[in-house]
């Protein structure tokens, strides 16, 4: 069977009900987490700009826009080994299309399963954890295929239609991505377009459109991306289990590359460190992370507040509650944050490369009042070794939504999420949260 044939077989036949209870529980929690991010993204200034381009109208455009709202919050989940953020792509497509007419919540769970599995495995096959630092955006590379797979299963397409759709989706994938700085950021337009294209390919196949006679294979994907692509990591044992136990949640808005540093600083403050006494901070991370997170906090660019290690550590030290603000209002406006961030040095430490990419370890060394303090974090809150539970998720949602005076929405989201794969009314309630915000 071909690569496309194997994928189509999985998309049409996979049964999430056969997964272990842990996997299904993680799937449910990550779907709820994505709904929280959707609620937050719709409140942001950038989100309002995005919806002017990807707003209600075309089903595909709408799904792409909703996915963009999720991703721009930096609250969404991540698979560190592949450096992909799967739920930001898959969950909005599944719920968005469910609202269009699907009525079997079990198929909703199946659609999320197949989409996440394919996206993460594609990221592994392209070695996304390292490809990111070569100028690739692994999630963007896999988004069109994963969105298409999710759409095919939600729409109930047959094997032949799914094979045609997936073949078309692979041919529309992209490789390199530049660095976006100014806002509103075109990064979210590129991302939303990738998701919308995947949905569009599924709709095209349903409408009867055909693909090429010889569908793309692993070699074709590798040549197109300009990377080595290991097809076995995409296909081997596909359907025998799931990647869900490997996924991480974020406890607040942050680039995952700086989460360990942020958690280390929070721990030092809880242990008695007075931020006003900090003279210098040395932040040690895996060597590949250094270039990305060494950037300066830019008061006119919201994204730098999440990615800059100095900005995140300064926020953790001076105002940890501001980590829950996806707009980073105080951080961008108050010069105290930039001043403390300027006393930070980021170091790429080869010792922390030993377990990378499976473990993203980090160490903070603080010089304060002539004393030196150190804190190392190997498994930050939300990682597979230090999971967030439903109570943690509710805490995150309440704290983040409180910044928009919508704290009560957190309980609404989690309430709908508990039965969303068992009852149509609960599934439709959750779908409404994605469509209407």
Rosetta blueprint (number, residue, H / E / L):
1 X L
2 X L
3 X H
4 X H
5 X H
6 X H
7 X H
8 X H
9 X H
10 X H
11 X H
12 X H
13 X H
14 X L
15 X L
16 X H
17 X H
18 X H
19 X L
20 X L
21 X H
22 X H
23 X H
24 X H
25 X H
26 X H
27 X H
28 X H
29 X H
30 X H
31 X H
32 X H
33 X H
34 X H
35 X H
36 X H
37 X H
38 X H
39 X H
40 X H
41 X H
42 X L
43 X L
44 X L
45 X H
46 X H
47 X H
48 X H
49 X H
50 X H
51 X H
52 X H
53 X H
54 X L
55 X L
56 X L
57 X L
58 X L
59 X H
60 X H
61 X H
62 X H
63 X H
64 X H
65 X H
66 X H
67 X H
68 X H
69 X H
70 X H
71 X H
72 X L
73 X L
74 X L
75 X L
76 X L
77 X L
78 X E
79 X E
80 X L
81 X L
82 X L
83 X L
84 X E
85 X L
86 X H
87 X H
88 X H
89 X H
90 X H
91 X H
92 X H
93 X H
94 X H
95 X H
96 X H
97 X H
98 X H
99 X L
100 X L
101 X L
102 X L
103 X L
104 X L
105 X H
106 X H
107 X H
108 X H
109 X H
110 X H
111 X H
112 X H
113 X H
114 X H
115 X H
116 X H
117 X H
118 X H
119 X H
120 X H
121 X H
122 X H
123 X H
124 X H
125 X H
126 X L
127 X L
128 X H
129 X H
130 X H
131 X H
132 X H
133 X H
134 X H
135 X L
136 X E
137 X L
138 X H
139 X H
140 X H
141 X H
142 X H
143 X H
144 X H
145 X H
146 X H
147 X H
148 X H
149 X H
150 X H
151 X H
152 X H
153 X H
154 X H
155 X H
156 X L
157 X L
158 X L
159 X H
160 X H
161 X H
162 X H
163 X H
164 X H
165 X H
166 X H
167 X H
168 X H
169 X H
170 X H
171 X H
172 X L
173 X L
174 X L
175 X L
176 X E
177 X L
178 X L
179 X L
180 X L
181 X L
182 X L
183 X L
184 X L
185 X L
186 X H
187 X H
188 X H
189 X H
190 X H
191 X H
192 X H
193 X H
194 X H
195 X H
196 X H
197 X H
198 X H
199 X H
200 X H
201 X H
202 X H
203 X H
204 X H
205 X H
206 X H
207 X L
208 X L
209 X L
210 X L
211 X L
212 X L
213 X L
214 X L
215 X L
216 X L
217 X L
218 X H
219 X H
220 X H
221 X H
222 X H
223 X H
224 X H
225 X H
226 X L
227 X L
228 X L
229 X L
230 X L
231 X H
232 X H
233 X H
234 X H
235 X H
236 X L
237 X L
238 X L
239 X L
240 X L
241 X L
242 X L
243 X L
244 X H
245 X H
246 X H
247 X L
248 X E
249 X L
250 X L
251 X L
252 X L
253 X L
254 X L
255 X L
256 X H
257 X H
258 X H
259 X H
260 X H
261 X H
262 X H
263 X H
264 X H
265 X H
266 X H
267 X H
268 X H
269 X H
270 X H
271 X L
272 X L
273 X L
274 X L
275 X H
276 X H
277 X H
278 X E
279 X E
280 X E
281 X E
282 X E
283 X E
284 X E
285 X E
286 X L
287 X H
288 X H
289 X H
290 X H
291 X H
292 X H
293 X H
294 X L
295 X L
296 X L
297 X L
298 X L
299 X L
300 X L
301 X L
302 X L
303 X L
304 X H
305 X H
306 X H
307 X H
308 X L
309 X H
310 X H
311 X H
312 X H
313 X H
314 X H
315 X H
316 X H
317 X H
318 X H
319 X L
320 X H
321 X H
322 X H
323 X H
324 X H
325 X L
326 X L
327 X L
328 X L
329 X H
330 X H
331 X H
332 X H
333 X H
334 X L
335 X H
336 X H
337 X H
338 X H
339 X H
340 X H
341 X H
342 X L
343 X L
344 X E
345 X E
346 X E
347 X E
348 X E
349 X L
350 X H
351 X H
352 X H
353 X H
354 X L
355 X L
356 X L
357 X L
358 X L
359 X L
360 X L
361 X L
362 X E
363 X E
364 X E
365 X E
366 X E
367 X E
368 X E
369 X L
370 X L
371 X E
372 X E
373 X E
374 X E
375 X E
376 X E
377 X E
378 X L
379 X L
380 X L
381 X L
382 X L
383 X L
384 X L
385 X L
386 X L
387 X L
388 X L
389 X L
390 X H
391 X H
392 X H
393 X H
394 X H
395 X H
396 X H
397 X H
398 X H
399 X H
400 X H
401 X H
402 X H
403 X L
404 X L
405 X L
406 X L
407 X L
408 X L
409 X H
410 X H
411 X H
412 X H
413 X H
414 X H
415 X H
416 X H
417 X H
418 X H
419 X L
420 X L
421 X L
422 X L
423 X L
424 X H
425 X H
426 X H
427 X H
428 X H
429 X H
430 X H
431 X H
432 X H
433 X H
434 X H
435 X H
436 X H
437 X L
